[in-house]
Amino acid sequence: MSVIFTSTIKMVDDGLGENWFIELKDMTDLRVTNCKDMEEYSQKVEEFGQDYGGNIDTVNWYKDPNVPEYVMDVVRLEMSKFKSEMDEQKSEN
């Protein structure tokens, strides 16, 4: 059995303006959670992955059609920062 997660960048108008979030979905048991930033996203991926011994085969990324390019730039920047922090933590251990 392959463990596949999907991550979809979506927009929401929360009354304070438009904000983005990442919908994380486990395609095996169809659990869904919404993550407001990369930190929450990484925690949820880890939580979901624990059910499979940490063995996640694939994470497929998508974005809704209404997500503007500047939001994609913000998400990429957050992902890059998060990856750098994780690499730094690994090198310290």
PDB file as gemmi writes it, atoms N, CA and C in Angstrom:
CRYST1    1.000    1.000    1.000  90.00  90.00  90.00 P 1                      
ATOM      1  N   MET A   1       0.844  -1.186   0.000  1.00  0.00           N  
ATOM      2  CA  MET A   1       0.000   0.000   0.000  1.00  0.00           C  
ATOM      3  C   MET A   1       0.882   1.239   0.000  1.00  0.00           C  
ATOM      4  N   SER A   2       0.621   2.122  -0.919  1.00  0.00           N  
ATOM      5  CA  SER A   2       1.353   3.381  -0.986  1.00  0.00           C  
ATOM      6  C   SER A   2       0.676   4.407  -0.086  1.00  0.00           C  
ATOM      7  N   VAL A   3       1.504   5.142   0.647  1.00  0.00           N  
ATOM      8  CA  VAL A   3       1.003   6.218   1.494  1.00  0.00           C  
ATOM      9  C   VAL A   3       1.179   7.519   0.718  1.00  0.00           C  
ATOM     10  N   ILE A   4       0.058   8.120   0.348  1.00  0.00           N  
ATOM     11  CA  ILE A   4       0.079   9.337  -0.460  1.00  0.00           C  
ATOM     12  C   ILE A   4      -0.704  10.422   0.261  1.00  0.00           C  
ATOM     13  N   PHE A   5      -0.070  11.571   0.391  1.00  0.00           N  
ATOM     14  CA  PHE A   5      -0.731  12.757   0.928  1.00  0.00           C  
ATOM     15  C   PHE A   5      -0.872  13.764  -0.196  1.00  0.00           C  
ATOM     16  N   THR A   6      -1.938  14.558  -0.153  1.00  0.00           N  
ATOM     17  CA  THR A   6      -2.035  15.698  -1.061  1.00  0.00           C  
ATOM     18  C   THR A   6      -2.006  16.973  -0.234  1.00  0.00           C  
ATOM     19  N   SER A   7      -1.371  17.965  -0.788  1.00  0.00           N  
ATOM     20  CA  SER A   7      -1.271  19.275  -0.164  1.00  0.00           C  
ATOM     21  C   SER A   7      -1.761  20.289  -1.181  1.00  0.00           C  
ATOM     22  N   THR A   8      -2.841  20.987  -0.825  1.00  0.00           N  
ATOM     23  CA  THR A   8      -3.445  21.943  -1.751  1.00  0.00           C  
ATOM     24  C   THR A   8      -3.429  23.327  -1.127  1.00  0.00           C  
ATOM     25  N   ILE A   9      -2.826  24.274  -1.815  1.00  0.00           N  
ATOM     26  CA  ILE A   9      -2.809  25.656  -1.350  1.00  0.00           C  
ATOM     27  C   ILE A   9      -4.134  26.281  -1.760  1.00  0.00           C  
ATOM     28  N   LYS A  10      -4.806  26.876  -0.773  1.00  0.00           N  
ATOM     29  CA  LYS A  10      -6.130  27.440  -1.003  1.00  0.00           C  
ATOM     30  C   LYS A  10      -6.200  28.843  -0.417  1.00  0.00           C  
ATOM     31  N   MET A  11      -7.192  29.577  -0.847  1.00  0.00           N  
ATOM     32  CA  MET A  11      -7.438  30.932  -0.348  1.00  0.00           C  
ATOM     33  C   MET A  11      -8.735  30.956   0.445  1.00  0.00           C  
ATOM     34  N   VAL A  12      -8.782  31.851   1.436  1.00  0.00           N  
ATOM     35  CA  VAL A  12     -10.002  32.069   2.204  1.00  0.00           C  
ATOM     36  C   VAL A  12     -10.102  33.559   2.502  1.00  0.00           C  
ATOM     37  N   ASP A  13     -11.311  34.076   2.454  1.00  0.00           N  
ATOM     38  CA  ASP A  13     -11.535  35.463   2.867  1.00  0.00           C  
ATOM     39  C   ASP A  13     -12.106  35.408   4.269  1.00  0.00           C  
ATOM     40  N   ASP A  14     -11.273  35.761   5.255  1.00  0.00           N  
ATOM     41  CA  ASP A  14     -11.674  35.643   6.657  1.00  0.00           C  
ATOM     42  C   ASP A  14     -12.224  36.943   7.235  1.00  0.00           C  
ATOM     43  N   GLY A  15     -12.579  37.872   6.377  1.00  0.00           N  
ATOM     44  CA  GLY A  15     -13.095  39.152   6.836  1.00  0.00           C  
ATOM     45  C   GLY A  15     -12.003  40.178   7.066  1.00  0.00           C  
ATOM     46  N   LEU A  16     -10.766  39.713   7.177  1.00  0.00           N  
ATOM     47  CA  LEU A  16      -9.615  40.599   7.354  1.00  0.00           C  
ATOM     48  C   LEU A  16      -8.813  40.709   6.068  1.00  0.00           C  
ATOM     49  N   GLY A  17      -9.349  40.172   5.014  1.00  0.00           N  
ATOM     50  CA  GLY A  17      -8.625  40.111   3.745  1.00  0.00           C  
ATOM     51  C   GLY A  17      -8.429  38.659   3.370  1.00  0.00           C  
ATOM     52  N   GLU A  18      -7.867  38.436   2.217  1.00  0.00           N  
ATOM     53  CA  GLU A  18      -7.639  37.059   1.778  1.00  0.00           C  
ATOM     54  C   GLU A  18      -6.384  36.504   2.410  1.00  0.00           C  
ATOM     55  N   ASN A  19      -6.490  35.269   2.877  1.00  0.00           N  
ATOM     56  CA  ASN A  19      -5.347  34.558   3.442  1.00  0.00           C  
ATOM     57  C   ASN A  19      -5.273  33.176   2.821  1.00  0.00           C  
ATOM     58  N   TRP A  20      -4.099  32.626   2.820  1.00  0.00           N  
ATOM     59  CA  TRP A  20      -3.908  31.299   2.263  1.00  0.00           C  
ATOM     60  C   TRP A  20      -3.777  30.289   3.394  1.00  0.00           C  
ATOM     61  N   PHE A  21      -4.015  29.033   3.051  1.00  0.00           N  
ATOM     62  CA  PHE A  21      -3.776  27.915   3.955  1.00  0.00           C  
ATOM     63  C   PHE A  21      -3.467  26.696   3.101  1.00  0.00           C  
ATOM     64  N   ILE A  22      -2.964  25.663   3.745  1.00  0.00           N  
ATOM     65  CA  ILE A  22      -2.665  24.419   3.049  1.00  0.00           C  
ATOM     66  C   ILE A  22      -3.598  23.339   3.572  1.00  0.00           C  
ATOM     67  N   GLU A  23      -4.351  22.745   2.674  1.00  0.00           N  
ATOM     68  CA  GLU A  23      -5.199  21.616   3.029  1.00  0.00           C  
ATOM     69  C   GLU A  23      -4.366  20.348   2.852  1.00  0.00           C  
ATOM     70  N   LEU A  24      -4.164  19.622   3.935  1.00  0.00           N  
ATOM     71  CA  LEU A  24      -3.420  18.366   3.909  1.00  0.00           C  
ATOM     72  C   LEU A  24      -4.420  17.219   3.965  1.00  0.00           C  
ATOM     73  N   LYS A  25      -4.292  16.296   3.014  1.00  0.00           N  
ATOM     74  CA  LYS A  25      -5.232  15.169   2.963  1.00  0.00           C  
ATOM     75  C   LYS A  25      -4.460  13.865   2.855  1.00  0.00           C  
ATOM     76  N   ASP A  26      -4.805  12.935   3.728  1.00  0.00           N  
ATOM     77  CA  ASP A  26      -4.257  11.584   3.689  1.00  0.00           C  
ATOM     78  C   ASP A  26      -5.158  10.787   2.751  1.00  0.00           C  
ATOM     79  N   MET A  27      -4.641  10.372   1.620  1.00  0.00           N  
ATOM     80  CA  MET A  27      -5.453   9.705   0.608  1.00  0.00           C  
ATOM     81  C   MET A  27      -5.790   8.262   0.991  1.00  0.00           C  
ATOM     82  N   THR A  28      -5.154   7.733   2.036  1.00  0.00           N  
ATOM     83  CA  THR A  28      -5.456   6.370   2.469  1.00  0.00           C  
ATOM     84  C   THR A  28      -6.737   6.328   3.288  1.00  0.00           C  
ATOM     85  N   ASP A  29      -6.809   7.177   4.314  1.00  0.00           N  
ATOM     86  CA  ASP A  29      -8.006   7.163   5.167  1.00  0.00           C  
ATOM     87  C   ASP A  29      -8.858   8.431   5.028  1.00  0.00           C  
ATOM     88  N   LEU A  30      -8.460   9.315   4.106  1.00  0.00           N  
ATOM     89  CA  LEU A  30      -9.199  10.527   3.750  1.00  0.00           C  
ATOM     90  C   LEU A  30      -9.304  11.550   4.883  1.00  0.00           C  
ATOM     91  N   ARG A  31      -8.373  11.483   5.852  1.00  0.00           N  
ATOM     92  CA  ARG A  31      -8.317  12.544   6.871  1.00  0.00           C  
ATOM     93  C   ARG A  31      -7.904  13.843   6.203  1.00  0.00           C  
ATOM     94  N   VAL A  32      -8.470  14.947   6.679  1.00  0.00           N  
ATOM     95  CA  VAL A  32      -8.155  16.262   6.138  1.00  0.00           C  
ATOM     96  C   VAL A  32      -7.940  17.228   7.293  1.00  0.00           C  
ATOM     97  N   THR A  33      -6.934  18.079   7.149  1.00  0.00           N  
ATOM     98  CA  THR A  33      -6.727  19.159   8.104  1.00  0.00           C  
ATOM     99  C   THR A  33      -6.256  20.385   7.334  1.00  0.00           C  
ATOM    100  N   ASN A  34      -6.534  21.558   7.879  1.00  0.00           N  
ATOM    101  CA  ASN A  34      -6.078  22.805   7.283  1.00  0.00           C  
ATOM    102  C   ASN A  34      -4.956  23.385   8.125  1.00  0.00           C  
ATOM    103  N   CYS A  35      -3.907  23.841   7.464  1.00  0.00           N  
ATOM    104  CA  CYS A  35      -2.718  24.352   8.140  1.00  0.00           C  
ATOM    105  C   CYS A  35      -2.496  25.808   7.744  1.00  0.00           C  
ATOM    106  N   LYS A  36      -2.307  26.661   8.730  1.00  0.00           N  
ATOM    107  CA  LYS A  36      -2.199  28.102   8.465  1.00  0.00           C  
ATOM    108  C   LYS A  36      -0.793  28.538   8.070  1.00  0.00           C  
ATOM    109  N   ASP A  37       0.212  27.681   8.305  1.00  0.00           N  
ATOM    110  CA  ASP A  37       1.585  28.023   7.941  1.00  0.00           C  
ATOM    111  C   ASP A  37       2.413  26.745   7.809  1.00  0.00           C  
ATOM    112  N   MET A  38       3.666  26.893   7.413  1.00  0.00           N  
ATOM    113  CA  MET A  38       4.517  25.724   7.179  1.00  0.00           C  
ATOM    114  C   MET A  38       4.837  24.975   8.463  1.00  0.00           C  
ATOM    115  N   GLU A  39       4.929  25.695   9.575  1.00  0.00           N  
ATOM    116  CA  GLU A  39       5.219  25.020  10.845  1.00  0.00           C  
ATOM    117  C   GLU A  39       4.081  24.061  11.205  1.00  0.00           C  
ATOM    118  N   GLU A  40       2.853  24.563  11.125  1.00  0.00           N  
ATOM    119  CA  GLU A  40       1.711  23.702  11.418  1.00  0.00           C  
ATOM    120  C   GLU A  40       1.618  22.571  10.397  1.00  0.00           C  
ATOM    121  N   TYR A  41       1.895  22.887   9.146  1.00  0.00           N  
ATOM    122  CA  TYR A  41       1.861  21.877   8.089  1.00  0.00           C  
ATOM    123  C   TYR A  41       2.838  20.739   8.389  1.00  0.00           C  
ATOM    124  N   SER A  42       4.067  21.087   8.744  1.00  0.00           N  
ATOM    125  CA  SER A  42       5.069  20.049   8.996  1.00  0.00           C  
ATOM    126  C   SER A  42       4.689  19.199  10.202  1.00  0.00           C  
ATOM    127  N   GLN A  43       4.104  19.818  11.229  1.00  0.00           N  
ATOM    128  CA  GLN A  43       3.654  19.056  12.397  1.00  0.00           C  
ATOM    129  C   GLN A  43       2.562  18.064  12.009  1.00  0.00           C  
ATOM    130  N   LYS A  44       1.626  18.517  11.181  1.00  0.00           N  
ATOM    131  CA  LYS A  44       0.527  17.642  10.770  1.00  0.00           C  
ATOM    132  C   LYS A  44       1.001  16.517   9.856  1.00  0.00           C  
ATOM    133  N   VAL A  45       1.943  16.805   8.974  1.00  0.00           N  
ATOM    134  CA  VAL A  45       2.495  15.748   8.123  1.00  0.00           C  
ATOM    135  C   VAL A  45       3.158  14.688   9.006  1.00  0.00           C  
ATOM    136  N   GLU A  46       3.894  15.139  10.005  1.00  0.00           N  
ATOM    137  CA  GLU A  46       4.554  14.206  10.920  1.00  0.00           C  
ATOM    138  C   GLU A  46       3.514  13.381  11.686  1.00  0.00           C  
ATOM    139  N   GLU A  47       2.461  14.043  12.191  1.00  0.00           N  
ATOM    140  CA  GLU A  47       1.394  13.332  12.913  1.00  0.00           C  
ATOM    141  C   GLU A  47       0.734  12.284  12.020  1.00  0.00           C  
ATOM    142  N   PHE A  48       0.339  12.693  10.826  1.00  0.00           N  
ATOM    143  CA  PHE A  48      -0.307  11.756   9.906  1.00  0.00           C  
ATOM    144  C   PHE A  48       0.647  10.611   9.567  1.00  0.00           C  
ATOM    145  N   GLY A  49       1.913  10.938   9.346  1.00  0.00           N  
ATOM    146  CA  GLY A  49       2.903   9.947   8.966  1.00  0.00           C  
ATOM    147  C   GLY A  49       3.196   8.916  10.040  1.00  0.00           C  
ATOM    148  N   GLN A  50       2.988   9.279  11.305  1.00  0.00           N  
ATOM    149  CA  GLN A  50       3.232   8.336  12.397  1.00  0.00           C  
ATOM    150  C   GLN A  50       2.360   7.095  12.272  1.00  0.00           C  
ATOM    151  N   ASP A  51       1.183   7.240  11.691  1.00  0.00           N  
ATOM    152  CA  ASP A  51       0.304   6.085  11.499  1.00  0.00           C  
ATOM    153  C   ASP A  51       0.896   5.059  10.535  1.00  0.00           C  
ATOM    154  N   TYR A  52       1.905   5.469   9.786  1.00  0.00           N  
ATOM    155  CA  TYR A  52       2.532   4.591   8.793  1.00  0.00           C  
ATOM    156  C   TYR A  52       4.012   4.380   9.109  1.00  0.00           C  
ATOM    157  N   GLY A  53       4.373   4.556  10.368  1.00  0.00           N  
ATOM    158  CA  GLY A  53       5.768   4.377  10.768  1.00  0.00           C  
ATOM    159  C   GLY A  53       6.686   5.429  10.175  1.00  0.00           C  
ATOM    160  N   GLY A  54       6.132   6.575   9.804  1.00  0.00           N  
ATOM    161  CA  GLY A  54       6.929   7.651   9.218  1.00  0.00           C  
ATOM    162  C   GLY A  54       7.238   7.442   7.748  1.00  0.00           C  
ATOM    163  N   ASN A  55       6.691   6.393   7.157  1.00  0.00           N  
ATOM    164  CA  ASN A  55       6.964   6.069   5.752  1.00  0.00           C  
ATOM    165  C   ASN A  55       5.890   6.649   4.843  1.00  0.00           C  
ATOM    166  N   ILE A  56       6.167   7.809   4.295  1.00  0.00           N  
ATOM    167  CA  ILE A  56       5.261   8.469   3.363  1.00  0.00           C  
ATOM    168  C   ILE A  56       5.865   8.318   1.978  1.00  0.00           C  
ATOM    169  N   ASP A  57       5.115   7.734   1.062  1.00  0.00           N  
ATOM    170  CA  ASP A  57       5.644   7.488  -0.274  1.00  0.00           C  
ATOM    171  C   ASP A  57       5.671   8.746  -1.133  1.00  0.00           C  
ATOM    172  N   THR A  58       4.585   9.520  -1.094  1.00  0.00           N  
ATOM    173  CA  THR A  58       4.470  10.668  -1.987  1.00  0.00           C  
ATOM    174  C   THR A  58       3.646  11.775  -1.330  1.00  0.00           C  
ATOM    175  N   VAL A  59       4.062  13.008  -1.579  1.00  0.00           N  
ATOM    176  CA  VAL A  59       3.241  14.165  -1.244  1.00  0.00           C  
ATOM    177  C   VAL A  59       3.025  14.926  -2.554  1.00  0.00           C  
ATOM    178  N   ASN A  60       1.791  14.940  -3.015  1.00  0.00           N  
ATOM    179  CA  ASN A  60       1.443  15.642  -4.252  1.00  0.00           C  
ATOM    180  C   ASN A  60       0.962  17.042  -3.906  1.00  0.00           C  
ATOM    181  N   TRP A  61       1.534  18.037  -4.586  1.00  0.00           N  
ATOM    182  CA  TRP A  61       1.184  19.431  -4.339  1.00  0.00           C  
ATOM    183  C   TRP A  61       0.271  19.959  -5.438  1.00  0.00           C  
ATOM    184  N   TYR A  62      -0.727  20.734  -4.999  1.00  0.00           N  
ATOM    185  CA  TYR A  62      -1.669  21.385  -5.905  1.00  0.00           C  
ATOM    186  C   TYR A  62      -1.943  22.800  -5.402  1.00  0.00           C  
ATOM    187  N   LYS A  63      -2.583  23.582  -6.245  1.00  0.00           N  
ATOM    188  CA  LYS A  63      -3.072  24.886  -5.805  1.00  0.00           C  
ATOM    189  C   LYS A  63      -4.393  25.139  -6.495  1.00  0.00           C  
ATOM    190  N   ASP A  64      -5.286  25.799  -5.767  1.00  0.00           N  
ATOM    191  CA  ASP A  64      -6.558  26.180  -6.373  1.00  0.00           C  
ATOM    192  C   ASP A  64      -6.308  27.230  -7.448  1.00  0.00           C  
ATOM    193  N   PRO A  65      -7.177  27.318  -8.447  1.00  0.00           N  
ATOM    194  CA  PRO A  65      -6.979  28.276  -9.534  1.00  0.00           C  
ATOM    195  C   PRO A  65      -6.991  29.735  -9.092  1.00  0.00           C  
ATOM    196  N   ASN A  66      -7.633  30.039  -7.962  1.00  0.00           N  
ATOM    197  CA  ASN A  66      -7.721  31.431  -7.514  1.00  0.00           C  
ATOM    198  C   ASN A  66      -6.540  31.876  -6.649  1.00  0.00           C  
ATOM    199  N   VAL A  67      -5.536  31.028  -6.496  1.00  0.00           N  
ATOM    200  CA  VAL A  67      -4.368  31.389  -5.684  1.00  0.00           C  
ATOM    201  C   VAL A  67      -3.439  32.254  -6.528  1.00  0.00           C  
ATOM    202  N   PRO A  68      -3.219  33.509  -6.102  1.00  0.00           N  
ATOM    203  CA  PRO A  68      -2.356  34.398  -6.884  1.00  0.00           C  
ATOM    204  C   PRO A  68      -0.877  34.003  -6.787  1.00  0.00           C  
ATOM    205  N   GLU A  69      -0.117  34.432  -7.766  1.00  0.00           N  
ATOM    206  CA  GLU A  69       1.302  34.073  -7.828  1.00  0.00           C  
ATOM    207  C   GLU A  69       2.073  34.577  -6.601  1.00  0.00           C  
ATOM    208  N   TYR A  70       1.707  35.755  -6.075  1.00  0.00           N  
ATOM    209  CA  TYR A  70       2.436  36.265  -4.908  1.00  0.00           C  
ATOM    210  C   TYR A  70       2.265  35.337  -3.695  1.00  0.00           C  
ATOM    211  N   VAL A  71       1.125  34.658  -3.590  1.00  0.00           N  
ATOM    212  CA  VAL A  71       0.932  33.697  -2.504  1.00  0.00           C  
ATOM    213  C   VAL A  71       1.855  32.505  -2.711  1.00  0.00           C  
ATOM    214  N   MET A  72       1.987  32.060  -3.939  1.00  0.00           N  
ATOM    215  CA  MET A  72       2.913  30.962  -4.229  1.00  0.00           C  
ATOM    216  C   MET A  72       4.335  31.345  -3.849  1.00  0.00           C  
ATOM    217  N   ASP A  73       4.713  32.599  -4.099  1.00  0.00           N  
ATOM    218  CA  ASP A  73       6.044  33.067  -3.712  1.00  0.00           C  
ATOM    219  C   ASP A  73       6.223  33.025  -2.197  1.00  0.00           C  
ATOM    220  N   VAL A  74       5.189  33.425  -1.459  1.00  0.00           N  
ATOM    221  CA  VAL A  74       5.243  33.400   0.012  1.00  0.00           C  
ATOM    222  C   VAL A  74       5.388  31.961   0.499  1.00  0.00           C  
ATOM    223  N   VAL A  75       4.615  31.055  -0.062  1.00  0.00           N  
ATOM    224  CA  VAL A  75       4.676  29.648   0.342  1.00  0.00           C  
ATOM    225  C   VAL A  75       6.051  29.071   0.029  1.00  0.00           C  
ATOM    226  N   ARG A  76       6.576  29.366  -1.145  1.00  0.00           N  
ATOM    227  CA  ARG A  76       7.920  28.871  -1.500  1.00  0.00           C  
ATOM    228  C   ARG A  76       8.970  29.401  -0.527  1.00  0.00           C  
ATOM    229  N   LEU A  77       8.862  30.678  -0.169  1.00  0.00           N  
ATOM    230  CA  LEU A  77       9.801  31.269   0.772  1.00  0.00           C  
ATOM    231  C   LEU A  77       9.700  30.588   2.132  1.00  0.00           C  
ATOM    232  N   GLU A  78       8.484  30.366   2.618  1.00  0.00           N  
ATOM    233  CA  GLU A  78       8.307  29.682   3.897  1.00  0.00           C  
ATOM    234  C   GLU A  78       8.855  28.257   3.843  1.00  0.00           C  
ATOM    235  N   MET A  79       8.618  27.571   2.730  1.00  0.00           N  
ATOM    236  CA  MET A  79       9.138  26.211   2.580  1.00  0.00           C  
ATOM    237  C   MET A  79      10.656  26.211   2.599  1.00  0.00           C  
ATOM    238  N   SER A  80      11.250  27.164   1.929  1.00  0.00           N  
ATOM    239  CA  SER A  80      12.704  27.269   1.889  1.00  0.00           C  
ATOM    240  C   SER A  80      13.276  27.546   3.280  1.00  0.00           C  
ATOM    241  N   LYS A  81      12.653  28.470   4.005  1.00  0.00           N  
ATOM    242  CA  LYS A  81      13.106  28.771   5.368  1.00  0.00           C  
ATOM    243  C   LYS A  81      12.977  27.552   6.260  1.00  0.00           C  
ATOM    244  N   PHE A  82      11.864  26.874   6.146  1.00  0.00           N  
ATOM    245  CA  PHE A  82      11.636  25.694   6.975  1.00  0.00           C  
ATOM    246  C   PHE A  82      12.658  24.608   6.659  1.00  0.00           C  
ATOM    247  N   LYS A  83      12.939  24.389   5.382  1.00  0.00           N  
ATOM    248  CA  LYS A  83      13.928  23.380   4.991  1.00  0.00           C  
ATOM    249  C   LYS A  83      15.304  23.743   5.535  1.00  0.00           C  
ATOM    250  N   SER A  84      15.664  25.013   5.470  1.00  0.00           N  
ATOM    251  CA  SER A  84      16.954  25.460   6.000  1.00  0.00           C  
ATOM    252  C   SER A  84      17.048  25.207   7.499  1.00  0.00           C  
ATOM    253  N   GLU A  85      15.974  25.504   8.219  1.00  0.00           N  
ATOM    254  CA  GLU A  85      15.957  25.264   9.662  1.00  0.00           C  
ATOM    255  C   GLU A  85      16.094  23.781   9.974  1.00  0.00           C  
ATOM    256  N   MET A  86      15.397  22.940   9.211  1.00  0.00           N  
ATOM    257  CA  MET A  86      15.487  21.497   9.417  1.00  0.00           C  
ATOM    258  C   MET A  86      16.889  20.981   9.119  1.00  0.00           C  
ATOM    259  N   ASP A  87      17.497  21.473   8.040  1.00  0.00           N  
ATOM    260  CA  ASP A  87      18.865  21.065   7.709  1.00  0.00           C  
ATOM    261  C   ASP A  87      19.836  21.479   8.794  1.00  0.00           C  
ATOM    262  N   GLU A  88      19.627  22.670   9.344  1.00  0.00           N  
ATOM    263  CA  GLU A  88      20.476  23.174  10.417  1.00  0.00           C  
ATOM    264  C   GLU A  88      20.353  22.302  11.661  1.00  0.00           C  
ATOM    265  N   GLN A  89      19.134  21.916  12.006  1.00  0.00           N  
ATOM    266  CA  GLN A  89      18.916  21.061  13.173  1.00  0.00           C  
ATOM    267  C   GLN A  89      19.574  19.702  12.974  1.00  0.00           C  
ATOM    268  N   LYS A  90      19.484  19.150  11.770  1.00  0.00           N  
ATOM    269  CA  LYS A  90      20.099  17.848  11.486  1.00  0.00           C  
ATOM    270  C   LYS A  90      21.606  17.919  11.618  1.00  0.00           C  
ATOM    271  N   SER A  91      22.211  19.019  11.171  1.00  0.00           N  
ATOM    272  CA  SER A  91      23.661  19.133  11.226  1.00  0.00           C  
ATOM    273  C   SER A  91      24.167  19.333  12.648  1.00  0.00           C  
ATOM    274  N   GLU A  92      23.309  19.838  13.544  1.00  0.00           N  
ATOM    275  CA  GLU A  92      23.693  20.030  14.938  1.00  0.00           C  
ATOM    276  C   GLU A  92      23.653  18.717  15.709  1.00  0.00           C  
ATOM    277  N   ASN A  93      22.895  17.737  15.232  1.00  0.00           N  
ATOM    278  CA  ASN A  93      22.763  16.447  15.927  1.00  0.00           C  
ATOM    279  C   ASN A  93      23.801  15.483  15.523  1.00  0.00           C  
TER     280      ASN A  93                                                      
END                                                                             
